[in-house]
Amino acid sequence: MSESPVAEAVVRERRRISFVWIVPIVAALIGAFLSYRAISERGPQVTITFESASGLEAGKTLIKFKDVEIGKVESIQLAEDLSQVVVKARLVKDSQRFLKEETRFWVERARVSAGQVSGLGTLLSGAFIGIDPVTEGRDARKFVGLETPPVFTSEDPGTLFSLRTDSLDSIDVGTPVYFRWIEVGQVTHQELDESGNHVNVQIFVREPHDARVRSNTRFWNSSGFDATLSPEGFQIDTVSLTSLLIGGVSFETPRGTSAGDPEPDQVFTLFPNKSATEKPVIRIRRPFLLFFDQSVAGLVRGAPVEFRGVQIGEVVDLRLAIDPETGLPRIPVRIALEPERLNLGISTPEEFRAGWDLMVSRGLRAQLKTNNVLTGQLAVSFEFFPDAEPAKIDWGAPTPEVPTISGGIDRLMAGLSAFTEKLNTIPLEQIGKDLEETVSSLNAVLAGVETATPALVGTLENAEQTLGSANALIASESPFNRDLQRTLRELADAARSLRLLAEELEQQPESLLRGKETDR
């Protein structure tokens, strides 16, 4: 059998795409579109650090602004030094326009502070991150979260003011600020300054009340109550029950004064109470040194220095010292005088020295006096003593020394001592003997009077009879009295006739020659 020839295969290329590849291609295109759409609509990612992640949960905790969801927490991690937690969150598209350096984040949860309750809604819905967006400034993606919600947001109209105080007392963040007993703001921040001598406080006053703060406005701590004992009686001043419990800051502008707007960097003094705001603001203090040989029990730091009842300074320090020359104890008392309280028209240090030298030369001296009888508190008082020994102020000393004089009690005791010495020099024994002799003489005189009593009684009876006769003579119904009254009437008639004659002669003096005219 012969073999049949093998047919050759013919290879032809297919130019048509198989339907099998259409599905993956379409899927790839859809996936790319979705990826592009997701990336294009994806918002910016921010990193926020908090002290703790209490209430936060990755993938669930939301970021809200005015209760509108604008982001979600993606991850929560510990910082490398374990001191903080790092929260990464994704915000919605177009949110990068309000992610500036001044933008603030905080965790909104239930809180009770400064008499306020906030975030109660988070007890059911859970904690969320709040945001205070800012549209101006440089862009930022990393933020330090606040541990407490801010007192005000960028949308709240108002002004921030800086205060400084020596003691913070019960003032805290969130403490209310009052104007005429109306709450107009809150305390936003507090910190100890770098020197450690003062506390810096920042407050926020809402509009339109922030316009009431002027350059001379006085701020004071209205926490608790301010009790004052004055000649008008016992007064208690408190703003409200809230300030009594949690504290408060009040302010007021003195009436009758005009002042401009405060400077941008002006720092106001926060006074401890309202009565302290009524004291003048002292800018100049002159140190002086006083030496007392007497006891200063009852004299403390801050005690007033007065001149005829007007406070002109205060005691700064006092301690015990030994005089190296005599070896006797002396008590140096350092005081600070405030020339502005004297109102002497002194403007330069030279005028101040000349004025004090003149007053000291005229007898100005410092002495201790009792300022409070109940507590025994002392004060330093300046008075003029013209008979005081001459003295001068040593202006070349580190602290000028003003001459002193013993206080009123010491002077009184010295006077009593001198009186006692004079009393001892009086011869009381001889005076007693002379007095005894005088009494004996007086007894003898009285005995003589007693002997002459019968004669004296007779004389008195005769005098009584004489007075009786005189009374009978001048009685209203007596004949003598009637004759006397008649005589007086006749004398009055005669005087009247003489007066008429004188008037007629004055009018017709020729009647003395022609006589009285008769009717024809």
MIPADREN-796138 format. One record per residue (C-alpha): residue number from 0; x, y, z; residue in three letters. Coordinates in Angstrom, 2 decimals. Last residue first. Example, Ala and Ser with C-alpha at 12.3 -4.5 7.8 and 13.67 -1.06 7.14 Angstrom:
1 13.67 -1.06 7.14 SER;
0 12.30 -4.50 7.80 ALA;
This chain:
519 -62.61 188.51 119.19 ARG;
518 -60.88 185.19 119.93 ASP;
517 -58.01 185.43 122.32 THR;
516 -54.28 185.39 121.58 GLU;
515 -52.01 184.28 124.43 LYS;
514 -49.38 186.80 125.42 GLY;
513 -47.73 189.31 123.16 ARG;
512 -44.21 188.97 124.55 LEU;
511 -43.93 185.23 125.46 LEU;
510 -46.29 184.49 122.54 SER;
509 -43.52 185.59 120.18 GLU;
508 -41.92 182.07 120.38 PRO;
507 -44.88 180.56 118.46 GLN;
506 -43.98 177.02 117.17 GLN;
505 -41.17 176.28 119.62 GLU;
504 -43.04 178.05 122.39 LEU;
503 -46.04 175.80 121.74 GLU;
502 -43.91 172.62 121.79 GLU;
501 -42.26 173.66 125.06 ALA;
500 -45.59 174.37 126.66 LEU;
499 -46.94 170.97 125.60 LEU;
498 -43.88 169.25 127.13 ARG;
497 -44.26 171.22 130.36 LEU;
496 -47.87 170.13 130.60 SER;
495 -46.90 166.47 130.10 ARG;
494 -44.25 166.72 132.82 ALA;
493 -46.81 168.14 135.19 ALA;
492 -49.21 165.31 134.42 ASP;
491 -46.47 162.71 135.06 ALA;
490 -45.56 164.37 138.37 LEU;
489 -49.19 164.19 139.37 GLU;
488 -49.30 160.50 138.50 ARG;
487 -46.14 159.83 140.58 LEU;
486 -47.63 161.60 143.58 THR;
485 -50.75 159.49 143.33 ARG;
484 -48.66 156.27 143.18 GLN;
483 -46.68 157.29 146.27 LEU;
482 -49.80 158.17 148.21 ASP;
481 -51.25 154.73 147.41 ARG;
480 -48.01 152.93 148.41 ASN;
479 -47.81 154.79 151.69 PHE;
478 -51.47 154.06 152.43 PRO;
477 -50.77 150.26 152.08 SER;
476 -52.70 148.21 149.54 GLU;
475 -49.71 147.28 147.29 SER;
474 -47.39 146.52 150.25 ALA;
473 -44.40 148.89 150.58 ILE;
472 -44.88 149.72 154.27 LEU;
471 -46.00 146.22 155.27 ALA;
470 -42.89 144.75 153.71 ASN;
469 -40.69 147.21 155.53 ALA;
468 -42.35 146.37 158.81 SER;
467 -41.77 142.65 158.22 GLY;
466 -38.10 143.29 157.32 LEU;
465 -37.63 145.05 160.63 THR;
464 -39.28 142.23 162.54 GLN;
463 -36.96 139.66 160.85 GLU;
462 -33.90 141.72 161.71 ALA;
461 -34.97 141.81 165.34 ASN;
460 -35.40 137.99 165.30 GLU;
459 -31.92 137.53 163.71 LEU;
458 -30.32 139.61 166.40 THR;
457 -31.99 137.54 169.10 GLY;
456 -30.70 134.32 167.51 VAL;
455 -27.13 135.68 167.37 LEU;
454 -27.29 136.44 171.05 ALA;
453 -28.36 132.88 171.81 PRO;
452 -25.64 131.38 169.42 THR;
451 -22.59 133.06 170.91 ALA;
450 -21.41 129.89 172.73 THR;
449 -21.85 127.75 169.55 GLU;
448 -19.77 130.21 167.59 VAL;
447 -17.00 129.93 170.17 GLY;
446 -17.05 126.10 169.85 ALA;
445 -16.85 126.39 166.07 LEU;
444 -13.78 128.56 166.37 VAL;
443 -12.12 126.02 168.67 ALA;
442 -12.88 123.19 166.24 ASN;
441 -11.30 125.20 163.44 LEU;
440 -8.13 125.63 165.45 SER;
439 -7.93 121.86 166.05 SER;
438 -8.46 121.22 162.31 VAL;
437 -5.63 123.59 161.48 THR;
436 -3.32 121.84 163.94 GLU;
435 -4.09 118.46 162.30 GLU;
434 -3.49 119.93 158.83 LEU;
433 -0.12 121.25 159.94 ASP;
432 0.80 117.79 161.27 LYS;
431 -0.30 116.10 158.03 GLY;
430 1.65 118.59 155.92 ILE;
429 4.73 117.80 157.99 GLN;
428 4.31 114.08 157.30 GLU;
427 3.62 114.64 153.56 LEU;
426 6.85 116.49 153.06 PRO;
425 6.75 116.42 149.17 ILE;
424 9.97 115.00 147.66 THR;
423 8.38 111.59 146.97 ASN;
422 5.70 113.23 144.84 LEU;
421 8.37 114.76 142.66 LYS;
420 9.85 111.32 142.03 GLU;
419 6.42 109.87 141.32 THR;
418 5.70 112.68 138.83 PHE;
417 8.98 111.95 137.06 ALA;
416 8.08 108.27 136.82 SER;
415 4.60 109.11 135.57 LEU;
414 6.11 111.33 132.90 GLY;
413 8.49 108.57 131.84 ALA;
412 5.58 106.12 131.67 MET;
411 3.63 108.56 129.49 LEU;
410 6.62 109.05 127.20 ARG;
409 6.98 105.29 126.89 ASP;
408 3.29 104.95 126.08 ILE;
407 3.40 107.74 123.49 GLY;
406 6.35 106.33 121.62 GLY;
405 9.98 107.22 122.13 SER;
404 11.57 109.28 119.39 ILE;
403 13.10 108.39 116.04 THR;
402 15.65 109.90 113.66 PRO;
401 15.41 108.85 109.98 VAL;
400 18.23 106.66 108.65 GLU;
399 18.99 106.67 104.92 PRO;
398 19.67 103.15 103.59 THR;
397 23.14 102.50 102.18 PRO;
396 24.29 105.56 104.17 ALA;
395 25.19 108.77 102.31 GLY;
394 21.78 110.34 102.92 TRP;
393 22.42 110.50 106.66 ASP;
392 19.29 112.24 107.89 ILE;
391 19.86 114.90 110.54 LYS;
390 19.21 115.40 114.24 ALA;
389 18.61 118.20 116.76 PRO;
388 17.08 117.05 120.08 GLU;
387 13.29 117.21 120.16 ALA;
386 11.57 120.33 121.53 ASP;
385 9.71 121.04 118.27 PRO;
384 8.28 117.50 118.13 PHE;
383 6.58 117.08 114.75 PHE;
382 4.93 113.71 114.04 GLU;
381 5.60 110.61 111.95 PHE;
380 3.79 107.41 112.96 SER;
379 4.89 103.80 112.65 VAL;
378 2.13 101.30 113.41 ALA;
377 1.48 98.79 116.16 LEU;
376 -1.03 95.95 116.45 GLN;
375 -2.33 95.30 119.96 GLY;
374 -5.19 93.19 118.62 THR;
373 -8.08 95.00 120.33 LEU;
372 -6.41 98.41 120.62 VAL;
371 -5.48 98.54 116.95 ASN;
370 -2.94 101.06 115.64 ASN;
369 -0.97 101.56 118.84 THR;
368 1.89 103.98 118.25 LYS;
367 5.57 103.72 117.46 LEU;
366 7.59 106.84 116.75 GLN;
365 9.19 108.65 113.83 ALA;
364 10.45 112.22 114.20 ARG;
363 9.90 115.57 112.47 LEU;
362 11.35 118.30 114.71 GLY;
361 11.81 121.34 112.48 ARG;
360 15.20 120.13 111.25 SER;
359 13.54 116.85 110.28 VAL;
358 10.99 118.74 108.15 MET;
357 13.68 120.74 106.35 LEU;
356 15.84 117.68 105.68 ASP;
355 12.76 115.89 104.34 TRP;
354 11.99 118.65 101.85 GLY;
353 15.60 118.98 100.71 ALA;
352 15.85 115.24 100.15 ARG;
351 12.66 115.10 98.05 PHE;
350 13.66 118.21 96.08 GLU;
349 16.97 116.56 95.20 GLU;
348 15.24 113.32 94.26 PRO;
347 13.07 115.22 91.73 THR;
346 9.29 115.73 91.46 SER;
345 8.13 117.08 94.80 ILE;
344 4.74 118.82 94.66 GLY;
343 4.03 117.91 98.26 LEU;
342 1.24 115.44 97.51 ASN;
341 2.27 113.18 100.39 LEU;
340 0.82 109.98 98.89 ARG;
339 3.05 110.23 95.83 GLU;
338 6.08 110.21 98.12 PRO;
337 5.55 106.54 99.04 GLU;
336 7.79 105.67 101.96 LEU;
335 9.19 102.18 102.33 ALA;
334 10.16 101.10 105.85 ILE;
333 13.02 99.11 107.34 ARG;
332 12.88 98.72 111.10 VAL;
331 16.20 98.31 112.86 PRO;
330 15.79 97.02 116.43 ILE;
329 18.67 97.81 118.71 ARG;
328 20.27 95.64 121.31 PRO;
327 23.07 97.11 123.44 LEU;
326 26.73 96.32 122.81 GLY;
325 27.52 100.03 122.99 THR;
324 29.75 100.42 119.92 GLU;
323 28.78 97.27 117.98 PRO;
322 25.02 98.01 118.37 ASP;
321 23.36 94.61 118.34 ILE;
320 20.57 93.84 115.86 ALA;
319 17.02 92.43 116.04 LEU;
318 14.78 92.33 112.96 ARG;
317 12.25 94.35 111.00 LEU;
316 11.21 94.38 107.35 ASP;
315 9.04 96.26 104.85 VAL;
314 6.86 98.48 107.07 VAL;
313 4.44 100.57 105.03 GLU;
312 4.11 103.95 103.38 GLY;
311 2.40 107.35 103.52 ILE;
310 -0.78 106.45 105.38 GLN;
309 -2.62 109.54 106.65 VAL;
308 -3.30 109.67 110.41 GLY;
307 -0.94 112.54 111.21 ARG;
306 1.79 110.98 109.07 PHE;
305 1.40 107.24 108.85 GLU;
304 3.50 104.15 108.17 VAL;
303 1.17 101.17 107.95 PRO;
302 2.07 97.64 109.02 ALA;
301 2.98 95.47 106.02 GLY;
300 5.53 93.50 107.95 ARG;
299 4.63 93.32 111.60 VAL;
298 4.71 95.61 114.67 LEU;
297 2.79 94.08 117.58 GLY;
296 5.82 93.63 119.85 ALA;
295 8.23 96.42 118.84 VAL;
294 9.83 96.77 122.27 SER;
293 11.82 99.95 122.87 GLN;
292 15.24 100.96 121.58 ASP;
291 13.94 101.74 118.07 PHE;
290 16.06 102.33 114.99 PHE;
289 14.42 103.46 111.72 LEU;
288 15.71 102.87 108.19 LEU;
287 14.29 104.41 105.02 PHE;
286 13.49 103.10 101.54 PRO;
285 11.75 105.39 98.99 ARG;
284 8.95 103.86 96.92 ARG;
283 7.80 105.32 93.59 ILE;
282 5.05 103.81 91.36 ARG;
281 2.16 103.70 93.79 ILE;
280 -1.32 103.04 92.42 VAL;
279 -3.74 104.73 94.77 PRO;
278 -5.92 102.52 96.98 LYS;
277 -9.46 101.92 95.77 GLU;
276 -8.44 98.72 94.00 THR;
275 -7.39 97.18 97.34 ALA;
274 -10.96 97.52 98.63 SER;
273 -12.11 95.32 95.76 LYS;
272 -10.01 92.33 96.71 ASN;
271 -6.66 90.64 95.97 PRO;
270 -5.83 93.02 93.09 PHE;
269 -5.17 91.66 89.59 LEU;
268 -2.80 94.16 88.01 THR;
267 -3.28 94.73 84.30 PHE;
266 -0.72 93.87 81.62 VAL;
265 -0.74 96.06 78.50 GLN;
264 0.63 94.39 75.36 ASP;
263 -2.02 95.66 72.91 PRO;
262 -2.33 98.97 74.81 GLU;
261 -5.61 99.61 76.60 PRO;
260 -8.15 101.94 75.00 ASP;
259 -8.19 105.49 76.28 GLY;
258 -8.84 106.95 79.69 ALA;
257 -11.21 109.42 81.27 SER;
256 -11.90 109.49 85.00 THR;
255 -15.07 110.46 86.85 GLY;
254 -15.93 106.89 87.66 ARG;
253 -13.21 104.32 88.15 PRO;
252 -13.42 101.49 85.57 THR;
251 -14.58 98.15 86.97 GLU;
250 -13.45 94.57 86.89 PHE;
249 -14.41 91.31 88.54 SER;
248 -12.65 87.93 88.63 VAL;
247 -14.34 84.90 90.17 GLY;
246 -14.07 82.08 92.66 GLY;
245 -15.57 78.60 92.87 ILE;
244 -17.83 78.74 95.94 LEU;
243 -18.25 82.44 96.75 LEU;
242 -17.96 83.30 93.06 SER;
241 -20.93 81.03 92.36 THR;
240 -22.92 82.45 95.29 LEU;
239 -22.58 85.86 93.72 SER;
238 -20.51 89.04 93.74 VAL;
237 -19.57 89.34 97.42 THR;
236 -19.11 92.38 99.67 ASP;
235 -19.65 92.24 103.44 ILE;
234 -19.80 95.47 105.44 GLN;
233 -19.48 96.00 109.21 PHE;
232 -20.30 99.54 110.27 GLY;
231 -20.15 103.09 108.89 GLU;
230 -16.93 103.77 110.82 PRO;
229 -15.39 100.84 108.89 SER;
228 -15.02 97.10 109.35 LEU;
227 -14.66 95.45 105.94 THR;
226 -15.44 91.87 104.90 ALA;
225 -14.67 90.78 101.32 ASP;
224 -16.37 87.56 100.31 PHE;
223 -15.26 84.36 98.58 GLY;
222 -13.55 84.92 95.25 SER;
221 -13.93 88.43 93.84 SER;
220 -10.27 88.73 92.83 ASN;
219 -9.79 92.23 91.48 TRP;
218 -9.41 94.03 88.15 PHE;
217 -9.12 97.83 87.86 ARG;
216 -9.61 99.62 84.53 THR;
215 -7.17 102.47 83.85 ASN;
214 -6.37 101.59 80.21 SER;
213 -10.01 100.88 79.49 ARG;
212 -12.07 97.69 79.59 VAL;
211 -15.67 98.58 78.80 ARG;
210 -15.12 97.75 75.11 ALA;
209 -14.73 94.09 76.12 ASP;
208 -18.37 94.16 77.24 HIS;
207 -19.68 94.24 73.68 PRO;
206 -18.40 91.61 73.06 GLU;
205 -17.05 88.82 75.22 ARG;
204 -14.23 89.15 77.73 VAL;
203 -11.52 86.46 77.68 PHE;
202 -9.07 86.23 80.56 ILE;
201 -5.36 85.44 80.80 GLN;
200 -3.62 85.11 84.14 VAL;
199 0.11 85.45 84.81 ASN;
198 1.21 84.50 88.32 VAL;
197 3.99 86.46 89.98 HIS;
196 7.26 85.98 91.82 ASN;
195 8.40 82.79 90.06 GLY;
194 10.79 84.75 87.89 SER;
193 9.70 82.90 84.74 GLU;
192 6.02 83.58 85.27 ASP;
191 3.69 81.02 86.83 LEU;
190 0.82 80.10 84.55 GLU;
189 -2.87 80.69 84.03 GLN;
188 -5.14 80.46 81.00 HIS;
187 -8.68 81.05 79.79 THR;
186 -10.44 82.81 82.68 VAL;
185 -14.02 83.55 81.68 GLN;
184 -16.22 86.26 80.25 GLY;
183 -19.15 88.67 80.75 VAL;
182 -20.90 87.34 83.85 GLU;
181 -23.01 90.17 85.28 ILE;
180 -22.32 91.32 88.87 TRP;
179 -21.31 94.82 87.71 ARG;
178 -18.80 93.27 85.32 PHE;
177 -17.93 89.69 86.12 TYR;
176 -15.38 87.13 84.87 VAL;
175 -16.19 83.47 85.45 PRO;
174 -13.56 80.84 86.39 THR;
173 -13.08 78.54 83.39 GLY;
172 -9.38 78.03 84.01 VAL;
171 -8.81 78.49 87.73 ASP;
170 -8.98 81.25 90.34 ILE;
169 -9.16 79.96 93.93 SER;
168 -6.14 81.86 95.32 ASP;
167 -3.91 83.03 92.45 LEU;
166 -1.44 84.97 94.59 SER;
165 0.95 87.73 93.49 ASP;
164 -1.15 88.80 90.52 THR;
163 -0.75 89.66 86.86 ARG;
162 -3.47 90.07 84.25 LEU;
161 -3.51 89.75 80.46 SER;
160 -6.61 90.53 78.38 PHE;
159 -8.16 88.59 75.48 LEU;
158 -10.91 90.24 73.45 THR;
157 -14.36 89.23 72.23 GLY;
156 -16.35 87.72 69.40 PRO;
155 -16.70 83.91 69.58 ASP;
154 -15.92 82.35 66.20 GLU;
153 -12.29 81.63 67.06 SER;
152 -13.45 79.53 69.96 THR;
151 -13.87 80.32 73.64 PHE;
150 -13.21 78.54 76.92 VAL;
149 -11.17 75.90 75.14 PRO;
148 -12.01 72.24 75.82 PRO;
147 -9.59 70.58 78.23 THR;
146 -6.47 68.52 77.52 GLU;
145 -5.72 70.48 74.39 LEU;
144 -4.19 68.60 71.46 GLY;
143 -0.75 69.38 70.13 VAL;
142 -0.91 69.62 66.34 PHE;
141 0.87 68.34 63.27 LYS;
140 -0.47 69.02 59.79 ARG;
139 0.07 72.79 59.52 ALA;
138 -0.58 75.56 57.00 ASP;
137 0.46 79.09 57.91 ARG;
136 -2.05 81.67 59.09 GLY;
135 -5.70 82.44 58.52 GLU;
134 -8.63 80.02 58.21 THR;
133 -8.76 78.80 61.81 VAL;
132 -10.82 75.76 62.79 PRO;
131 -11.64 74.98 66.45 ASP;
130 -11.86 71.20 66.45 ILE;
129 -13.50 68.64 68.70 GLY;
128 -12.41 65.03 68.97 ILE;
127 -15.11 62.58 70.00 PHE;
126 -16.10 60.72 73.16 ALA;
125 -18.95 58.26 73.12 GLY;
124 -22.54 58.58 71.90 SER;
123 -24.25 57.81 75.22 LEU;
122 -22.03 59.50 77.85 LEU;
121 -20.80 61.83 75.10 THR;
120 -24.01 63.86 75.36 GLY;
119 -22.99 65.04 78.85 LEU;
118 -20.13 66.98 77.31 GLY;
117 -20.17 69.87 79.75 SER;
116 -21.00 70.57 83.42 VAL;
115 -19.87 73.90 84.86 GLN;
114 -19.08 74.91 88.45 GLY;
113 -15.42 75.43 87.68 ALA;
112 -15.14 71.87 86.35 SER;
111 -17.40 68.89 85.64 VAL;
110 -16.53 67.04 82.47 ARG;
109 -18.15 64.55 80.07 ALA;
108 -15.97 64.07 77.00 ARG;
107 -14.79 66.18 74.07 GLU;
106 -11.18 65.45 73.26 VAL;
105 -9.33 68.53 72.03 TRP;
104 -8.04 70.01 68.77 PHE;
103 -6.93 73.59 68.06 ARG;
102 -6.17 75.42 64.80 THR;
101 -3.64 78.22 65.35 GLU;
100 -1.01 76.64 63.09 GLU;
99 -3.51 76.29 60.27 LYS;
98 -5.69 73.41 59.08 LEU;
97 -8.68 75.48 57.94 PHE;
96 -8.04 75.28 54.20 ARG;
95 -6.93 71.64 54.45 GLN;
94 -10.53 70.58 55.01 SER;
93 -11.19 70.49 51.25 ASP;
92 -11.86 66.75 51.38 LYS;
91 -12.76 65.17 54.71 VAL;
90 -10.28 64.60 57.53 LEU;
89 -8.15 61.57 58.26 ARG;
88 -6.79 61.06 61.75 ALA;
87 -3.50 60.02 63.25 LYS;
86 -3.31 60.04 67.03 VAL;
85 0.05 60.00 68.80 VAL;
84 -0.04 59.21 72.49 VAL;
83 2.22 60.93 74.97 GLN;
82 5.08 60.36 77.42 SER;
81 6.08 56.94 76.08 LEU;
80 9.43 58.37 74.85 ASP;
79 8.80 56.99 71.33 GLU;
78 5.20 58.19 71.33 ALA;
77 2.48 55.62 71.78 LEU;
76 0.18 54.86 68.88 GLN;
75 -3.42 55.49 67.88 ILE;
74 -4.59 54.94 64.31 SER;
73 -7.23 56.04 61.80 GLU;
72 -9.28 58.53 63.82 VAL;
71 -12.16 59.91 61.76 LYS;
70 -12.98 63.18 60.04 GLY;
69 -15.47 65.98 59.33 ILE;
68 -18.58 64.69 61.12 GLU;
67 -20.96 67.59 61.85 VAL;
66 -21.88 68.20 65.53 ASP;
65 -20.70 71.83 65.25 LYS;
64 -17.30 70.50 64.21 PHE;
63 -16.71 66.82 64.72 LYS;
62 -13.78 64.40 64.56 ILE;
61 -14.95 60.83 65.00 LEU;
60 -13.69 57.95 67.14 THR;
59 -14.41 54.64 65.44 LYS;
58 -11.48 53.46 63.30 GLY;
57 -8.98 53.77 66.17 ALA;
56 -10.62 54.26 69.57 GLU;
55 -10.42 57.31 71.85 LEU;
54 -12.14 57.56 75.26 GLY;
53 -8.90 57.98 77.21 SER;
52 -6.03 58.19 74.71 ALA;
51 -3.68 60.02 77.06 SER;
50 -1.39 63.07 77.09 GLU;
49 -2.52 63.93 73.58 PHE;
48 -0.64 64.33 70.29 THR;
47 -2.44 65.06 67.02 ILE;
46 -1.23 64.05 63.55 THR;
45 -3.31 65.15 60.58 VAL;
44 -4.20 63.43 57.31 GLN;
43 -5.65 65.47 54.48 PRO;
42 -8.90 64.52 52.74 GLY;
41 -9.42 61.82 50.14 ARG;
40 -11.65 62.79 47.26 GLU;
39 -8.89 62.55 44.68 SER;
38 -7.50 59.37 46.20 ILE;
37 -10.89 57.68 46.38 ALA;
36 -11.78 58.81 42.88 ARG;
35 -8.45 57.65 41.51 TYR;
34 -8.84 54.32 43.22 SER;
33 -12.41 53.99 41.99 LEU;
32 -11.35 54.77 38.47 PHE;
31 -8.44 52.36 38.63 ALA;
30 -10.71 49.65 39.96 GLY;
29 -13.25 50.30 37.25 ILE;
28 -10.56 50.11 34.58 LEU;
27 -9.17 46.91 36.02 ALA;
26 -12.62 45.35 36.14 ALA;
25 -13.25 46.35 32.54 VAL;
24 -9.97 44.74 31.53 ILE;
23 -10.71 41.64 33.56 PRO;
22 -14.11 41.21 31.86 VAL;
21 -13.05 41.92 28.26 ILE;
20 -10.31 39.34 28.25 TRP;
19 -12.59 36.31 27.69 VAL;
18 -14.43 38.03 24.86 PHE;
17 -11.51 37.24 22.64 SER;
16 -9.97 39.98 20.64 ILE;
15 -10.36 39.66 16.82 ARG;
14 -7.28 39.58 14.53 ARG;
13 -6.79 35.87 14.64 ARG;
12 -3.55 34.83 13.00 GLU;
11 -3.60 31.92 10.54 ARG;
10 -1.38 28.87 10.68 VAL;
9 -1.68 26.39 7.77 VAL;
8 -0.95 22.82 8.59 ALA;
7 0.61 20.66 5.85 GLU;
6 -1.24 17.57 4.66 ALA;
5 0.58 14.32 4.91 VAL;
4 0.86 12.35 1.55 PRO;
3 -0.82 8.99 1.44 SER;
2 1.42 6.00 1.92 GLU;
1 1.34 3.25 -0.81 SER;
0 0.00 0.00 0.00 MET;
